[in-house]
Amino acid sequence: MSFLELTDVTKFYGNTCAVSAMNLTVEKGEFVSLLGPSGCGKTTTLQMVAGFEAVTSGRITLDGRDITHAKANVRGLGIVFQSYALFAHMTVAGNVGFGLEMRKLPKTEQRERVAQALALVHLEQHASRYPRELSGGQRQRVALARALVIEPPVLLLDEPLSNLDAQLREEMQFELRQIQRRVGATTVMVTHDQSEAMSISDRVVVMEAGRAMQTGHPHRVYEHPETRFISTFVGKTNLLPGTVTASGARTHVALGPLAVQVDGPRFLPGTAVLLSLRPEKLHCVPAGRIDGQVRERFFLGSQWLYRVGTAVGDLMVLAPNDGRDALSEGERTGVDWPDHCMRLLPADETAGAEALP
Ligand SMILES: Nc1ncnc2c1ncn2[C@@H]1O[C@H](COP(=O)(O)OP(=O)(O)OP(=O)(O)O)[C@@H](O)[C@H]1O
């Protein structure tokens, strides 16, 4: 049995189904992110684990105990929610120590643990400040220290880095991961930022319309998305429409004038499919699988992004900036890619039954 388990957890608000038969297992010490677009049910899922929202049906267990209907305060979870503001009238140390005070721990132990928690988030020197005297990022770190100080079995984070500018956000992502590893807290984080989820999680759960669509290691989900939605929500991709012409050890697909053979899930001949090709897997070469012409180019610093017009449609190609001259707009180029980078997705996701086992 996993440390935290959600089994068929469903939430209705009136007639609105916010979360539908959600299944999730989180191992002790694991960092799992719920990733998905606005309104897909991420926060509602976290709120049900926290005990702030009632579960309509299904079951939640923590360390083997059924906590589906347990009150929030007896679950003892560490929570950093966007709306879970700091106490304005208390200092940073007061905010961080609040949970320990509630638990009536001896004063000396409280002081020690508050100092440790503040050191963890590098805010020792701000212990006597008030929240209004801190930056947004510092406030989020106080919220994190307040959650960590009670040494919770599970840490629940809802967009914990949302108030930070891009650079601080990136720094804090790594810091958060380090803190989480050091403390060993089992963590569930909600985010709509796919790069954030991928860079710090052991596993990501991609949600769409109240459902968990795919769960796995970030690299696995990125390289083997199971649906069109996941292939475009987690990273960027070129999607080329094609038709399956034959299915053997590999699937033969016709993409207009181009024929390819793809490993992976097999489809019946005649099935409409999409070939997913990640832009960074494509190369501009003098002679490739297909000829094209650079329509546009964008300089991204460490990379060039080319839009290359070809007979199978426009292809986005991401090339490392190796310091040499880039291709010019209007220039002719071939486009190539390795066989193992091709992924086939059903064009019509309701037609999954047509996929061969
Ligand atoms: N208290 C509520 N009453 C009615 N409907 C709600 C309530 N809270 C959420 N919903 C609905 O449930 C669905 C899921 O909302 P939720 O906040 O869980 O999504 P989310 O993925 O966290 O979105 P966001 O990234 O925008 O925060 C949405 O359709 C939302 O409108």
PDBQT file of the ligand as one rigid body, heavy atoms in Angstrom, charges set to zero:
ROOT
HETATM    1  N1  LIG A 401     -16.634  26.151  -4.712  1.00  0.00    +0.000 N 
HETATM    2  C1  LIG A 401     -16.945  25.823  -5.969  1.00  0.00    +0.000 A 
HETATM    3  N2  LIG A 401     -18.229  25.818  -6.378  1.00  0.00    +0.000 NA
HETATM    4  C2  LIG A 401     -18.559  25.473  -7.638  1.00  0.00    +0.000 A 
HETATM    5  N3  LIG A 401     -17.675  25.094  -8.588  1.00  0.00    +0.000 NA
HETATM    6  C3  LIG A 401     -16.374  25.092  -8.236  1.00  0.00    +0.000 A 
HETATM    7  C4  LIG A 401     -15.945  25.445  -6.922  1.00  0.00    +0.000 A 
HETATM    8  N4  LIG A 401     -14.590  25.335  -6.872  1.00  0.00    +0.000 NA
HETATM    9  C5  LIG A 401     -14.208  24.918  -8.101  1.00  0.00    +0.000 A 
HETATM   10  N5  LIG A 401     -15.270  24.761  -8.922  1.00  0.00    +0.000 N 
HETATM   11  C6  LIG A 401     -15.247  24.285 -10.318  1.00  0.00    +0.000 C 
HETATM   12  O1  LIG A 401     -14.594  23.025 -10.347  1.00  0.00    +0.000 OA
HETATM   13  C7  LIG A 401     -13.730  22.931 -11.471  1.00  0.00    +0.000 C 
HETATM   14  C8  LIG A 401     -12.304  22.632 -11.019  1.00  0.00    +0.000 C 
HETATM   15  O2  LIG A 401     -11.781  23.750 -10.301  1.00  0.00    +0.000 OA
HETATM   16  P1  LIG A 401     -10.327  23.775  -9.665  1.00  0.00    +0.000 P 
HETATM   17  O3  LIG A 401     -10.173  25.049  -8.890  1.00  0.00    +0.000 OA
HETATM   18  O4  LIG A 401     -10.087  22.507  -8.939  1.00  0.00    +0.000 OA
HETATM   19  O5  LIG A 401      -9.412  23.799 -10.971  1.00  0.00    +0.000 OA
HETATM   20  P2  LIG A 401      -7.854  24.067 -11.112  1.00  0.00    +0.000 P 
HETATM   21  O6  LIG A 401      -7.355  23.036 -12.042  1.00  0.00    +0.000 OA
HETATM   22  O7  LIG A 401      -7.193  24.125  -9.781  1.00  0.00    +0.000 OA
HETATM   23  O8  LIG A 401      -7.819  25.486 -11.802  1.00  0.00    +0.000 OA
HETATM   24  P3  LIG A 401      -6.833  26.745 -11.622  1.00  0.00    +0.000 P 
HETATM   25  O9  LIG A 401      -5.508  26.329 -12.213  1.00  0.00    +0.000 OA
HETATM   26  O10 LIG A 401      -7.508  27.816 -12.432  1.00  0.00    +0.000 OA
HETATM   27  O11 LIG A 401      -6.750  27.054 -10.155  1.00  0.00    +0.000 OA
HETATM   28  C9  LIG A 401     -13.879  24.230 -12.241  1.00  0.00    +0.000 C 
HETATM   29  O12 LIG A 401     -14.826  24.021 -13.254  1.00  0.00    +0.000 OA
HETATM   30  C10 LIG A 401     -14.401  25.193 -11.197  1.00  0.00    +0.000 C 
HETATM   31  O13 LIG A 401     -15.188  26.192 -11.813  1.00  0.00    +0.000 OA
ENDROOT
TORSDOF 0
